Amino acid sequence: MSSLLFPFVKVNLKQISPLSVLRPWRSIFLKSLHPYLKSAELANLRLESTKEGSRYAAHKKKAAQKDSRRNERQPFSRSVFAAGTASRTAEFMRRKSGEDMVDQPVATSKGPSHAEVPDCPLTVTEWASLKQNSLRPHQFEVQMMKRMVAARSSIDIAKSLLTYVAVETGTLNYELLLKYLTLCVHGNYYSEVFDLYEIMKSHFKTLDPGAYSLFIKVFSTTDRWRESFTMLESLSKTMTPSPRNYGDVIAGALQHGDSTTAWALYDRLLEQGLSPNQDTWQALFKSSCSEHSHNERLRDILLFMRDNQLYPGEPLAQCISSWFESLPADNWTGSWTTAGPSGTCQCCGAALESIRLSEEEYGLLKDRVMRDVIMGRDVFTKTTPQELDRFRKFVESVPAFDVVLDGLNVANTFGKGKQSETLLAVATELEKQGLNILVLGRSHMRRHSHSWDRDHMTRVQQVAHCFFTDDISEDDPFLLYAALHSGNHCMFVSRDLMRDHKACLADGTTRCLFFKWQRGHQLVVHGYAPGRRIRFQVGSAPQGIPEHLLCHMMRT
């Protein structure tokens, strides 16, 4: 059989060697494609990383994030206060491209310009005809393989496409191989994954994060799981692995009885400043139901979740319940319950922890926010000394506010258009309730434009106190200052969940107080139509309960 050639990442003729000289893997790919080759000659077949493939690798992260925004959007609750909304949003934005490739099929475009995915393997001639009839033959092969991934096509169909490409061009580029690898992983074709790994590892200087993530996912579940640890180390040399990468190797170590390695990787994950996935916690709790040498570490996980307002989904909650029940001599029992608007557990009648702050707690929070958030080291990157002093004098010159509006945030609640009309409607609704209102805005909001009607803004200033910062200033510190300075009764209106500001607080206790204050004092505009009453979401409403289903634990 003809030899299979591989170049390195930078194609150099002196570095291209016949595969038959290097390893016994020379026949792996050709053998798997043999049923579709028939009499085709492949004397010049190469696997190569072309310039186009290199550009793909460089821009893959951006493309994958675009696909994930379109197809991987989680079914977030419509409530901005739903449990874990801020954490899920932040994690979604942090996702690595490789992680995206592992978790979900690749998005596909619909329309007449894209050929349908065949339902059976095609011959070289049939593939050539399909490409010729496509309205967009450029990168036909890669786009077709992407659609095969999304359609969960049979691997035999994918192999017939590779055969066509090999016969027609004599090359199989990196991008096409990566899509083929994705198909193999999603279809659990582990033998093909192992073969691809040996070939790519031997003949490319480096692999991109997407390939590493796919290989780690597969190897970690098999007897070759220790190789996934080596891959993780290789990936660490060029970038910070994702929580999913760490989680896959941790789960593999636990599955094969190596809890020492698993916990060491978990510690490294935290040291990198990453937030573990719930699947990782689930694996740790599940593995500890029969082996209890890490009970203190698991309790630390529960405290970590509490301090960071991270709420378990049902699978993780069930594992936590099983772990409690497995503890010797403690006699824990777990059951599913619900919590009503009053925050009372319907299983035992106990009240959930209140979000209302005592006077002492409120005073502590106010002092810490003033010191760490408003007067922090970077205070004058958010404003100027003159502006901050002007705002302080303004706040002290008027009665304490009942509600503070983030004017720009409120105005943009329903997108572009007449933002000033939305802001006026919200301010007017609150003024009708006899509340003393502060609207925080930016200087450009006072300049007449399509979005900011001068008459609307004049009427806003008639129903509320207004303070306009420079356009380059951040308004959140002003909002926090005004709300906390006005007292524990003062509410504020904004969709901003304040994660960055909470992170500025020095300790977990203060961050927890900030979270409780926020949930008890934040309002979000939920619905608005001209001529109709404004509706608000309130953080302490039923949707603020951490989970619709709570795992109730009690000792018998």
URRA-V113630 format. One record per run of one state. SS is the DSSP state (a for helix, b for strand, c for the rest). FROM is the first residue (numbers start at 0). LEN is the number of residues. Records with the same first field share a line. If there is no record, write none. Layout:
SS: FROM-LEN + FROM-LEN
This chain:
c: 0-4 + 6-6 + 15-1 + 22-1 + 37-8 + 48-2 + 71-13 + 94-2 + 103-20 + 132-7 + 151-3 + 169-1 + 186-3 + 203-5 + 219-5 + 236-6 + 255-3 + 271-6 + 287-7 + 307-6 + 326-5 + 337-1 + 339-4 + 345-5 + 351-7 + 374-4 + 382-2 + 396-6 + 411-7 + 432-4 + 446-7 + 463-1 + 469-6 + 486-4 + 493-5 + 503-4 + 527-7 + 538-3 + 544-5 + 555-1
b: 4-2 + 16-2 + 45-3 + 170-3 + 331-6 + 338-1 + 343-2 + 350-1 + 402-4 + 436-6 + 464-5 + 490-3 + 521-6 + 534-4 + 549-6
a: 12-3 + 18-4 + 23-14 + 50-21 + 84-10 + 96-7 + 123-9 + 139-12 + 154-15 + 173-13 + 189-14 + 208-11 + 224-12 + 242-13 + 258-13 + 277-10 + 294-13 + 313-13 + 358-16 + 378-4 + 384-12 + 406-5 + 418-14 + 442-4 + 453-10 + 475-11 + 498-5 + 507-14 + 541-3
